[in-house]
Amino acid sequence: MINLAVIFGGKNVEHEVSIISAVQAMEHLNKDKYNIIPIYISKDEEWYTGECLLNIDSYKDFAKLKNEATKCYIIKDKNKFYLKGKKILNFLKKEIDIVLPIVHGTNVEDGILQGYLQTIGIPYCFSNVCASSIAQDKVIQKMIFDKENILTPNYFYFYDVEYYNDKDTYLRKAKELKYPVIIKPATLGSSVGINIANNEDELQKYIEEAIKYDKKILVEKVISNLKELNISVLGNYESQECSFIDEIINESKFFTYEEKYLSNNKNKTEFKGKNTSTRKIPADISEELKSEVENTAKRAFKAIGSSGLIRIDFLYDTKSNKLYLNEVNNIPGSLAFYLWEPKGKKYTELLDEIIKIGIKEQRNNSSKQFNFETNILSNFNGSKFKKEQKSK
């Protein structure tokens, strides 16, 4: 069996969404193939493990959960990785073969967690540090897609300090884009802090709100005659597979955090990222547009160096017939399994494929040379170096 550590949680506004996605995934993992080791990162950045983490009801009381779970950390010993308890008298020591990070948002999804895992050398699924960082930053995404001739909505961006130092410049830029415009924290997901402004007063109000969550703010032109389309891509740099395309049916201009996650769902582990009653799978689009969405999604996947699975959101202007790439979701809510099931790929099978890609990527990376056997310090003259430093 494969010892699979599932890491989730983290210090960010998408903490609870990550828990839902992770518990849901752990329920669907093949128990005959995987020994599941849950690792929960609390909001105060402590790591915990324990059987209680497999039950979604355990998270109703975080204080109680922390008492029932065990604080832990990962160590490397003789080229193997283990999860150990933090307390001296705790004899927990579980071997880990690979990590499945089901995390959303800053401090975890954005390359920070991936950097930690990569530094200690443990294999993990999904995109590497660079691709994860790019996918988390809506502005950097746009810069790359511009170079790749992938159309995105017109925009400008600024940092909070720039806005406060020269507010008039950014109010003028919004006017030049023409209202309505959409304001987004650049590195958040789950629609947190996102609002549409129809005039300057609303713009200033929503910029102030976005700044509560992020130091970098993106302002985009709202696409008219909108049809919102989502697709998931599975694979690595060698090959990619596309899911079905769904069409979002929603009277509002975008899904709010509340619409995505706070609906009256009796069984929270059946959460599907967005209300399924407001989506159409497959999307009601022409074969020509379907092909364009799929090809553009694969190009975007390769452009940012993604691996494993991502979801890409598109905006289609039905009047101008222009397709805009809205944003990439590096580790989407529920891993976008609802886009794969209509294609005949069950969630358990999808998880298997994500893990296989993670293992394959580790093997590919292991074949590359990252260091040299020679030691340039073996003939280093320390006393001479000290003298040269003093003479400068």
Contacts in CASP RR format, 6 or more apart in sequence:
PFRMAT RR
TARGET T0000
AUTHOR 0000-0000-0000
METHOD contacts of the structure
MODEL  1
MINLAVIFGGKNVEHEVSIISAVQAMEHLNKDKYNIIPIYISKDEEWYTG
ECLLNIDSYKDFAKLKNEATKCYIIKDKNKFYLKGKKILNFLKKEIDIVL
PIVHGTNVEDGILQGYLQTIGIPYCFSNVCASSIAQDKVIQKMIFDKENI
LTPNYFYFYDVEYYNDKDTYLRKAKELKYPVIIKPATLGSSVGINIANNE
DELQKYIEEAIKYDKKILVEKVISNLKELNISVLGNYESQECSFIDEIIN
ESKFFTYEEKYLSNNKNKTEFKGKNTSTRKIPADISEELKSEVENTAKRA
FKAIGSSGLIRIDFLYDTKSNKLYLNEVNNIPGSLAFYLWEPKGKKYTEL
LDEIIKIGIKEQRNNSSKQFNFETNILSNFNGSKFKKEQKSK
1 32 0 8 1.000
1 33 0 8 1.000
1 34 0 8 1.000
1 35 0 8 1.000
2 33 0 8 1.000
2 34 0 8 1.000
2 35 0 8 1.000
2 97 0 8 1.000
2 98 0 8 1.000
2 355 0 8 1.000
3 34 0 8 1.000
3 35 0 8 1.000
3 37 0 8 1.000
3 94 0 8 1.000
3 95 0 8 1.000
3 96 0 8 1.000
3 97 0 8 1.000
3 98 0 8 1.000
4 29 0 8 1.000
4 34 0 8 1.000
4 35 0 8 1.000
4 36 0 8 1.000
4 37 0 8 1.000
4 96 0 8 1.000
4 97 0 8 1.000
4 98 0 8 1.000
4 99 0 8 1.000
4 100 0 8 1.000
4 355 0 8 1.000
5 37 0 8 1.000
5 38 0 8 1.000
5 39 0 8 1.000
5 74 0 8 1.000
5 83 0 8 1.000
5 96 0 8 1.000
5 98 0 8 1.000
5 99 0 8 1.000
5 100 0 8 1.000
6 22 0 8 1.000
6 25 0 8 1.000
6 26 0 8 1.000
6 29 0 8 1.000
6 36 0 8 1.000
6 37 0 8 1.000
6 38 0 8 1.000
6 39 0 8 1.000
6 99 0 8 1.000
6 100 0 8 1.000
6 101 0 8 1.000
6 102 0 8 1.000
7 22 0 8 1.000
7 39 0 8 1.000
7 41 0 8 1.000
7 99 0 8 1.000
7 100 0 8 1.000
7 101 0 8 1.000
7 102 0 8 1.000
7 103 0 8 1.000
7 108 0 8 1.000
7 113 0 8 1.000
8 18 0 8 1.000
8 19 0 8 1.000
8 21 0 8 1.000
8 22 0 8 1.000
8 23 0 8 1.000
8 38 0 8 1.000
8 39 0 8 1.000
8 40 0 8 1.000
8 41 0 8 1.000
8 101 0 8 1.000
8 102 0 8 1.000
8 103 0 8 1.000
9 15 0 8 1.000
9 18 0 8 1.000
9 19 0 8 1.000
9 22 0 8 1.000
9 40 0 8 1.000
9 41 0 8 1.000
9 42 0 8 1.000
9 103 0 8 1.000
9 108 0 8 1.000
10 18 0 8 1.000
10 41 0 8 1.000
10 42 0 8 1.000
10 43 0 8 1.000
10 45 0 8 1.000
10 103 0 8 1.000
10 107 0 8 1.000
10 108 0 8 1.000
11 41 0 8 1.000
11 43 0 8 1.000
11 44 0 8 1.000
11 45 0 8 1.000
11 106 0 8 1.000
11 107 0 8 1.000
11 108 0 8 1.000
12 104 0 8 1.000
12 105 0 8 1.000
12 106 0 8 1.000
12 107 0 8 1.000
12 108 0 8 1.000
13 105 0 8 1.000
13 188 0 8 1.000
13 190 0 8 1.000
13 192 0 8 1.000
13 213 0 8 1.000
14 104 0 8 1.000
14 105 0 8 1.000
14 109 0 8 1.000
14 188 0 8 1.000
14 189 0 8 1.000
14 190 0 8 1.000
14 192 0 8 1.000
15 43 0 8 1.000
16 59 0 8 1.000
16 261 0 8 1.000
17 104 0 8 1.000
17 190 0 8 1.000
17 261 0 8 1.000
17 333 0 8 1.000
18 102 0 8 1.000
18 103 0 8 1.000
18 104 0 8 1.000
18 105 0 8 1.000
18 108 0 8 1.000
19 40 0 8 1.000
19 56 0 8 1.000
19 59 0 8 1.000
20 56 0 8 1.000
20 261 0 8 1.000
20 268 0 8 1.000
20 269 0 8 1.000
20 271 0 8 1.000
20 334 0 8 1.000
21 102 0 8 1.000
21 104 0 8 1.000
21 271 0 8 1.000
21 333 0 8 1.000
21 334 0 8 1.000
21 335 0 8 1.000
22 38 0 8 1.000
22 102 0 8 1.000
23 53 0 8 1.000
23 54 0 8 1.000
23 55 0 8 1.000
23 56 0 8 1.000
23 269 0 8 1.000
24 269 0 8 1.000
24 270 0 8 1.000
24 271 0 8 1.000
24 334 0 8 1.000
25 100 0 8 1.000
25 102 0 8 1.000
25 335 0 8 1.000
25 347 0 8 1.000
25 351 0 8 1.000
26 36 0 8 1.000
26 38 0 8 1.000
26 54 0 8 1.000
27 54 0 8 1.000
27 269 0 8 1.000
28 337 0 8 1.000
28 347 0 8 1.000
28 348 0 8 1.000
28 351 0 8 1.000
29 36 0 8 1.000
29 348 0 8 1.000
29 351 0 8 1.000
30 348 0 8 1.000
30 351 0 8 1.000
30 352 0 8 1.000
33 352 0 8 1.000
34 355 0 8 1.000
36 54 0 8 1.000
37 49 0 8 1.000
37 83 0 8 1.000
37 94 0 8 1.000
37 96 0 8 1.000
38 49 0 8 1.000
38 50 0 8 1.000
38 53 0 8 1.000
38 54 0 8 1.000
39 47 0 8 1.000
39 48 0 8 1.000
39 49 0 8 1.000
39 53 0 8 1.000
39 72 0 8 1.000
39 83 0 8 1.000
40 47 0 8 1.000
40 48 0 8 1.000
40 49 0 8 1.000
40 53 0 8 1.000
40 65 0 8 1.000
40 69 0 8 1.000
41 47 0 8 1.000
41 48 0 8 1.000
41 103 0 8 1.000
41 108 0 8 1.000
42 48 0 8 1.000
42 62 0 8 1.000
42 66 0 8 1.000
43 62 0 8 1.000
45 107 0 8 1.000
46 66 0 8 1.000
46 71 0 8 1.000
47 71 0 8 1.000
47 72 0 8 1.000
47 73 0 8 1.000
48 65 0 8 1.000
48 66 0 8 1.000
48 69 0 8 1.000
48 70 0 8 1.000
48 71 0 8 1.000
48 72 0 8 1.000
49 69 0 8 1.000
49 70 0 8 1.000
49 72 0 8 1.000
49 83 0 8 1.000
49 85 0 8 1.000
49 92 0 8 1.000
49 94 0 8 1.000
50 68 0 8 1.000
50 69 0 8 1.000
50 70 0 8 1.000
52 58 0 8 1.000
52 65 0 8 1.000
52 68 0 8 1.000
52 69 0 8 1.000
53 65 0 8 1.000
53 69 0 8 1.000
56 268 0 8 1.000
56 269 0 8 1.000
58 64 0 8 1.000
58 65 0 8 1.000
58 68 0 8 1.000
59 65 0 8 1.000
70 85 0 8 1.000
70 86 0 8 1.000
70 87 0 8 1.000
70 90 0 8 1.000
70 92 0 8 1.000
71 85 0 8 1.000
71 86 0 8 1.000
71 87 0 8 1.000
72 83 0 8 1.000
72 84 0 8 1.000
72 85 0 8 1.000
72 86 0 8 1.000
72 92 0 8 1.000
73 83 0 8 1.000
73 84 0 8 1.000
73 85 0 8 1.000
73 86 0 8 1.000
74 81 0 8 1.000
74 82 0 8 1.000
74 83 0 8 1.000
74 84 0 8 1.000
74 96 0 8 1.000
74 120 0 8 1.000
74 122 0 8 1.000
75 81 0 8 1.000
75 82 0 8 1.000
75 84 0 8 1.000
76 82 0 8 1.000
76 120 0 8 1.000
76 121 0 8 1.000
76 122 0 8 1.000
80 95 0 8 1.000
81 95 0 8 1.000
81 96 0 8 1.000
81 97 0 8 1.000
81 120 0 8 1.000
81 121 0 8 1.000
81 122 0 8 1.000
82 93 0 8 1.000
82 94 0 8 1.000
82 95 0 8 1.000
82 96 0 8 1.000
83 92 0 8 1.000
83 93 0 8 1.000
83 94 0 8 1.000
83 96 0 8 1.000
84 90 0 8 1.000
84 92 0 8 1.000
84 93 0 8 1.000
85 92 0 8 1.000
85 93 0 8 1.000
96 122 0 8 1.000
97 123 0 8 1.000
98 122 0 8 1.000
98 123 0 8 1.000
98 124 0 8 1.000
98 125 0 8 1.000
98 355 0 8 1.000
98 358 0 8 1.000
98 359 0 8 1.000
98 362 0 8 1.000
99 117 0 8 1.000
99 122 0 8 1.000
99 123 0 8 1.000
99 124 0 8 1.000
99 125 0 8 1.000
100 124 0 8 1.000
100 125 0 8 1.000
100 351 0 8 1.000
100 354 0 8 1.000
100 355 0 8 1.000
101 108 0 8 1.000
101 109 0 8 1.000
101 113 0 8 1.000
101 114 0 8 1.000
101 117 0 8 1.000
101 124 0 8 1.000
101 125 0 8 1.000
101 126 0 8 1.000
101 331 0 8 1.000
102 331 0 8 1.000
102 335 0 8 1.000
103 109 0 8 1.000
103 113 0 8 1.000
103 331 0 8 1.000
104 189 0 8 1.000
104 190 0 8 1.000
104 331 0 8 1.000
104 333 0 8 1.000
105 136 0 8 1.000
105 187 0 8 1.000
105 188 0 8 1.000
105 189 0 8 1.000
105 190 0 8 1.000
106 112 0 8 1.000
106 136 0 8 1.000
106 187 0 8 1.000
106 188 0 8 1.000
107 113 0 8 1.000
109 132 0 8 1.000
109 135 0 8 1.000
109 136 0 8 1.000
109 330 0 8 1.000
109 331 0 8 1.000
110 132 0 8 1.000
110 133 0 8 1.000
110 136 0 8 1.000
110 137 0 8 1.000
110 187 0 8 1.000
110 330 0 8 1.000
111 129 0 8 1.000
111 132 0 8 1.000
111 133 0 8 1.000
111 136 0 8 1.000
114 124 0 8 1.000
114 126 0 8 1.000
114 127 0 8 1.000
114 128 0 8 1.000
114 129 0 8 1.000
114 132 0 8 1.000
115 129 0 8 1.000
117 124 0 8 1.000
118 124 0 8 1.000
118 128 0 8 1.000
118 129 0 8 1.000
123 358 0 8 1.000
123 359 0 8 1.000
123 362 0 8 1.000
124 358 0 8 1.000
125 308 0 8 1.000
125 354 0 8 1.000
125 355 0 8 1.000
125 357 0 8 1.000
125 358 0 8 1.000
126 132 0 8 1.000
126 307 0 8 1.000
126 308 0 8 1.000
126 309 0 8 1.000
126 330 0 8 1.000
126 331 0 8 1.000
126 354 0 8 1.000
126 358 0 8 1.000
127 135 0 8 1.000
127 304 0 8 1.000
127 305 0 8 1.000
127 306 0 8 1.000
127 307 0 8 1.000
127 308 0 8 1.000
127 310 0 8 1.000
127 330 0 8 1.000
128 305 0 8 1.000
128 307 0 8 1.000
128 361 0 8 1.000
130 305 0 8 1.000
131 304 0 8 1.000
131 305 0 8 1.000
131 306 0 8 1.000
131 307 0 8 1.000
131 330 0 8 1.000
132 330 0 8 1.000
133 140 0 8 1.000
134 140 0 8 1.000
134 141 0 8 1.000
134 144 0 8 1.000
134 304 0 8 1.000
134 305 0 8 1.000
134 328 0 8 1.000
135 141 0 8 1.000
135 304 0 8 1.000
135 306 0 8 1.000
135 310 0 8 1.000
135 328 0 8 1.000
135 329 0 8 1.000
135 330 0 8 1.000
136 187 0 8 1.000
136 330 0 8 1.000
137 186 0 8 1.000
137 187 0 8 1.000
137 216 0 8 1.000
138 184 0 8 1.000
138 186 0 8 1.000
138 187 0 8 1.000
138 218 0 8 1.000
138 327 0 8 1.000
139 155 0 8 1.000
139 157 0 8 1.000
139 186 0 8 1.000
139 216 0 8 1.000
139 218 0 8 1.000
141 152 0 8 1.000
141 304 0 8 1.000
141 327 0 8 1.000
141 328 0 8 1.000
142 152 0 8 1.000
142 155 0 8 1.000
144 303 0 8 1.000
144 304 0 8 1.000
145 151 0 8 1.000
145 152 0 8 1.000
145 300 0 8 1.000
145 303 0 8 1.000
145 325 0 8 1.000
146 152 0 8 1.000
148 299 0 8 1.000
148 300 0 8 1.000
148 303 0 8 1.000
150 296 0 8 1.000
150 299 0 8 1.000
150 300 0 8 1.000
150 303 0 8 1.000
150 325 0 8 1.000
151 322 0 8 1.000
151 323 0 8 1.000
151 324 0 8 1.000
151 325 0 8 1.000
152 324 0 8 1.000
152 325 0 8 1.000
152 326 0 8 1.000
153 220 0 8 1.000
153 221 0 8 1.000
153 222 0 8 1.000
153 223 0 8 1.000
153 315 0 8 1.000
153 324 0 8 1.000
153 326 0 8 1.000
154 177 0 8 1.000
154 220 0 8 1.000
154 221 0 8 1.000
155 177 0 8 1.000
155 218 0 8 1.000
155 219 0 8 1.000
155 220 0 8 1.000
155 221 0 8 1.000
156 170 0 8 1.000
156 173 0 8 1.000
156 174 0 8 1.000
156 177 0 8 1.000
156 219 0 8 1.000
157 186 0 8 1.000
157 216 0 8 1.000
157 217 0 8 1.000
157 218 0 8 1.000
157 219 0 8 1.000
158 170 0 8 1.000
158 216 0 8 1.000
158 217 0 8 1.000
159 215 0 8 1.000
159 216 0 8 1.000
159 217 0 8 1.000
160 211 0 8 1.000
160 215 0 8 1.000
160 216 0 8 1.000
160 217 0 8 1.000
161 215 0 8 1.000
162 170 0 8 1.000
163 170 0 8 1.000
163 207 0 8 1.000
163 211 0 8 1.000
163 217 0 8 1.000
167 204 0 8 1.000
170 207 0 8 1.000
170 219 0 8 1.000
171 200 0 8 1.000
171 203 0 8 1.000
171 204 0 8 1.000
173 219 0 8 1.000
174 181 0 8 1.000
174 197 0 8 1.000
174 200 0 8 1.000
174 203 0 8 1.000
174 219 0 8 1.000
175 200 0 8 1.000
177 219 0 8 1.000
177 220 0 8 1.000
177 221 0 8 1.000
178 221 0 8 1.000
179 197 0 8 1.000
179 198 0 8 1.000
179 199 0 8 1.000
179 203 0 8 1.000
180 196 0 8 1.000
180 197 0 8 1.000
180 198 0 8 1.000
180 222 0 8 1.000
180 253 0 8 1.000
181 196 0 8 1.000
181 197 0 8 1.000
181 203 0 8 1.000
181 219 0 8 1.000
181 220 0 8 1.000
181 221 0 8 1.000
181 222 0 8 1.000
182 194 0 8 1.000
182 195 0 8 1.000
182 196 0 8 1.000
182 197 0 8 1.000
182 219 0 8 1.000
182 220 0 8 1.000
182 221 0 8 1.000
182 222 0 8 1.000
182 253 0 8 1.000
182 254 0 8 1.000
183 193 0 8 1.000
183 194 0 8 1.000
183 195 0 8 1.000
183 196 0 8 1.000
183 197 0 8 1.000
183 203 0 8 1.000
183 206 0 8 1.000
183 207 0 8 1.000
183 209 0 8 1.000
183 210 0 8 1.000
183 217 0 8 1.000
183 218 0 8 1.000
183 219 0 8 1.000
184 193 0 8 1.000
184 194 0 8 1.000
184 210 0 8 1.000
184 217 0 8 1.000
184 218 0 8 1.000
184 219 0 8 1.000
184 220 0 8 1.000
185 192 0 8 1.000
185 193 0 8 1.000
185 194 0 8 1.000
185 210 0 8 1.000
185 213 0 8 1.000
185 214 0 8 1.000
185 216 0 8 1.000
185 217 0 8 1.000
185 218 0 8 1.000
186 214 0 8 1.000
186 216 0 8 1.000
186 217 0 8 1.000
186 218 0 8 1.000
187 214 0 8 1.000
187 216 0 8 1.000
188 213 0 8 1.000
188 214 0 8 1.000
189 329 0 8 1.000
190 257 0 8 1.000
190 260 0 8 1.000
190 261 0 8 1.000
191 254 0 8 1.000
191 255 0 8 1.000
191 256 0 8 1.000
191 257 0 8 1.000
191 259 0 8 1.000
191 260 0 8 1.000
192 213 0 8 1.000
192 257 0 8 1.000
193 206 0 8 1.000
193 209 0 8 1.000
193 210 0 8 1.000
193 212 0 8 1.000
193 213 0 8 1.000
193 257 0 8 1.000
194 210 0 8 1.000
194 254 0 8 1.000
194 256 0 8 1.000
195 202 0 8 1.000
195 206 0 8 1.000
195 209 0 8 1.000
195 210 0 8 1.000
196 202 0 8 1.000
196 206 0 8 1.000
196 222 0 8 1.000
196 253 0 8 1.000
196 254 0 8 1.000
197 203 0 8 1.000
197 205 0 8 1.000
197 206 0 8 1.000
203 219 0 8 1.000
207 217 0 8 1.000
207 219 0 8 1.000
210 217 0 8 1.000
211 217 0 8 1.000
222 253 0 8 1.000
223 315 0 8 1.000
223 317 0 8 1.000
223 324 0 8 1.000
224 317 0 8 1.000
224 319 0 8 1.000
225 317 0 8 1.000
225 318 0 8 1.000
225 319 0 8 1.000
225 320 0 8 1.000
226 253 0 8 1.000
226 315 0 8 1.000
226 316 0 8 1.000
226 317 0 8 1.000
226 318 0 8 1.000
227 247 0 8 1.000
227 283 0 8 1.000
227 285 0 8 1.000
227 315 0 8 1.000
227 316 0 8 1.000
227 317 0 8 1.000
227 318 0 8 1.000
228 247 0 8 1.000
228 248 0 8 1.000
228 250 0 8 1.000
228 254 0 8 1.000
228 313 0 8 1.000
228 314 0 8 1.000
228 315 0 8 1.000
228 316 0 8 1.000
228 326 0 8 1.000
229 245 0 8 1.000
229 246 0 8 1.000
229 247 0 8 1.000
229 248 0 8 1.000
229 283 0 8 1.000
229 285 0 8 1.000
229 293 0 8 1.000
229 313 0 8 1.000
229 314 0 8 1.000
229 315 0 8 1.000
229 316 0 8 1.000
230 245 0 8 1.000
230 246 0 8 1.000
230 248 0 8 1.000
230 311 0 8 1.000
230 312 0 8 1.000
230 313 0 8 1.000
230 314 0 8 1.000
230 336 0 8 1.000
230 339 0 8 1.000
231 242 0 8 1.000
231 243 0 8 1.000
231 244 0 8 1.000
231 245 0 8 1.000
231 246 0 8 1.000
231 293 0 8 1.000
231 294 0 8 1.000
231 297 0 8 1.000
231 311 0 8 1.000
231 312 0 8 1.000
231 314 0 8 1.000
231 339 0 8 1.000
232 242 0 8 1.000
232 243 0 8 1.000
232 309 0 8 1.000
232 310 0 8 1.000
232 311 0 8 1.000
232 312 0 8 1.000
232 332 0 8 1.000
232 336 0 8 1.000
232 339 0 8 1.000
232 340 0 8 1.000
233 240 0 8 1.000
233 241 0 8 1.000
233 242 0 8 1.000
233 243 0 8 1.000
233 297 0 8 1.000
233 298 0 8 1.000
233 301 0 8 1.000
233 306 0 8 1.000
233 309 0 8 1.000
233 310 0 8 1.000
233 311 0 8 1.000
233 312 0 8 1.000
234 240 0 8 1.000
234 241 0 8 1.000
234 242 0 8 1.000
234 243 0 8 1.000
234 308 0 8 1.000
234 309 0 8 1.000
234 340 0 8 1.000
234 350 0 8 1.000
234 353 0 8 1.000
234 354 0 8 1.000
234 357 0 8 1.000
235 241 0 8 1.000
235 301 0 8 1.000
235 306 0 8 1.000
235 307 0 8 1.000
235 308 0 8 1.000
235 309 0 8 1.000
235 353 0 8 1.000
235 357 0 8 1.000
236 306 0 8 1.000
236 307 0 8 1.000
236 308 0 8 1.000
236 357 0 8 1.000
236 360 0 8 1.000
236 361 0 8 1.000
236 364 0 8 1.000
237 302 0 8 1.000
237 305 0 8 1.000
237 307 0 8 1.000
240 298 0 8 1.000
240 301 0 8 1.000
240 302 0 8 1.000
242 294 0 8 1.000
242 297 0 8 1.000
242 298 0 8 1.000
243 336 0 8 1.000
243 339 0 8 1.000
243 340 0 8 1.000
243 343 0 8 1.000
243 345 0 8 1.000
244 281 0 8 1.000
244 282 0 8 1.000
244 283 0 8 1.000
244 339 0 8 1.000
244 340 0 8 1.000
244 342 0 8 1.000
244 343 0 8 1.000
245 281 0 8 1.000
245 282 0 8 1.000
245 283 0 8 1.000
245 285 0 8 1.000
245 290 0 8 1.000
245 293 0 8 1.000
245 294 0 8 1.000
245 339 0 8 1.000
246 279 0 8 1.000
246 280 0 8 1.000
246 281 0 8 1.000
246 282 0 8 1.000
246 283 0 8 1.000
246 338 0 8 1.000
246 339 0 8 1.000
247 279 0 8 1.000
247 280 0 8 1.000
247 281 0 8 1.000
247 283 0 8 1.000
247 284 0 8 1.000
247 285 0 8 1.000
248 255 0 8 1.000
248 274 0 8 1.000
248 278 0 8 1.000
248 279 0 8 1.000
249 278 0 8 1.000
249 279 0 8 1.000
249 280 0 8 1.000
250 259 0 8 1.000
250 278 0 8 1.000
252 259 0 8 1.000
255 274 0 8 1.000
259 274 0 8 1.000
259 275 0 8 1.000
259 278 0 8 1.000
260 273 0 8 1.000
260 274 0 8 1.000
260 275 0 8 1.000
261 271 0 8 1.000
261 273 0 8 1.000
263 275 0 8 1.000
265 271 0 8 1.000
271 334 0 8 1.000
272 334 0 8 1.000
272 337 0 8 1.000
272 338 0 8 1.000
273 332 0 8 1.000
273 333 0 8 1.000
273 334 0 8 1.000
273 338 0 8 1.000
276 338 0 8 1.000
281 338 0 8 1.000
281 339 0 8 1.000
281 342 0 8 1.000
282 342 0 8 1.000
283 290 0 8 1.000
285 293 0 8 1.000
285 316 0 8 1.000
289 316 0 8 1.000
289 323 0 8 1.000
292 323 0 8 1.000
293 314 0 8 1.000
293 323 0 8 1.000
296 314 0 8 1.000
296 323 0 8 1.000
296 325 0 8 1.000
297 312 0 8 1.000
297 314 0 8 1.000
300 312 0 8 1.000
300 325 0 8 1.000
300 328 0 8 1.000
301 310 0 8 1.000
301 312 0 8 1.000
304 328 0 8 1.000
306 328 0 8 1.000
306 330 0 8 1.000
307 357 0 8 1.000
307 358 0 8 1.000
307 361 0 8 1.000
308 354 0 8 1.000
308 357 0 8 1.000
308 358 0 8 1.000
308 361 0 8 1.000
309 331 0 8 1.000
309 332 0 8 1.000
309 335 0 8 1.000
309 336 0 8 1.000
309 350 0 8 1.000
309 354 0 8 1.000
310 328 0 8 1.000
310 329 0 8 1.000
310 330 0 8 1.000
310 331 0 8 1.000
310 332 0 8 1.000
311 328 0 8 1.000
311 329 0 8 1.000
311 332 0 8 1.000
311 333 0 8 1.000
311 336 0 8 1.000
311 339 0 8 1.000
312 325 0 8 1.000
312 326 0 8 1.000
312 327 0 8 1.000
312 328 0 8 1.000
312 329 0 8 1.000
313 325 0 8 1.000
313 326 0 8 1.000
313 327 0 8 1.000
313 329 0 8 1.000
314 323 0 8 1.000
314 324 0 8 1.000
314 325 0 8 1.000
314 326 0 8 1.000
315 323 0 8 1.000
315 324 0 8 1.000
315 325 0 8 1.000
315 326 0 8 1.000
316 322 0 8 1.000
316 323 0 8 1.000
316 324 0 8 1.000
317 323 0 8 1.000
317 324 0 8 1.000
329 336 0 8 1.000
335 347 0 8 1.000
335 350 0 8 1.000
335 351 0 8 1.000
335 354 0 8 1.000
337 347 0 8 1.000
337 350 0 8 1.000
340 347 0 8 1.000
340 350 0 8 1.000
341 347 0 8 1.000
345 353 0 8 1.000
END
